[in-house]
Amino acid sequence: MTDHLEQISSLGPDETDDLAGEYVLGTLSAERREAVEHRLSQDSALQAAVWRWESRLQPYTALAEPVAPSAQLWQRIERSLDRQDAPTSTRSPDRSPAGHTLWERLWDNVTLWRGVSFASVLAVVGLAAMLAFGPGAQPSPRYMVVLMTPQHTQAGWVVEASSSQQISLIPVGTIEVPPGKALEFWTKADDWSGPVSLGLVQPGQTQRLSLKDLPPLEDNQLFELTLEDATGSPLDRPTGPIQFIGRAVEL
């Protein structure tokens, strides 16, 4: 582990950010992960990088439904562990390939992709938008919102914003709206006096909405979909029950 600790302590800001990303995604070897955990207790820059990655990825975790591993998957895991325990003289050094970006290394990491559900693939593909940019570059999308049911049992929509004044509302599931009813989309920043309607939403359709008449989008801004009459809420605020709700996370 000493060699890994020395490598980590000599990393620059860019490499530290990449290492934190791989640590949070769980793609490091056991030895390197142990070295990162040891270093975390004394490296504030690494702590901050890990916290940033956890904050970036948290919205995506809601997109993947939990799946119980099959007996075949457990057997495959056991075989993989047996191979890792077997001694070999040809094992390549555990270090990032020179000239490879973080996204390229993740794409080549077979362990990451084995047994991944379709919903998880969608989440990781969305992550590619962030990994395609180097540290310090402006990521796209800049903000992400996962709209969940109030009980946090199902993700229904994702809000993506590539700028602070335009968003895309993307369905990730099948939503049934009762006859004579409609979904109305609302947003509210922490310091606003009340929510603002962004209009009615058609289930199953991606919609792009302008926020140019509102203050710039900000971190932790609330978004929700409520069930209203077919023509929308008769008031300047929601009157029906919340169907999906979430808060913006700056990426």
Order of alpha helices (4+ residues) and beta strands (2+ residues): alpha-alpha-alpha-alpha-alpha-alpha-alpha-alpha-beta-beta-beta-beta-beta-beta-beta-beta-beta
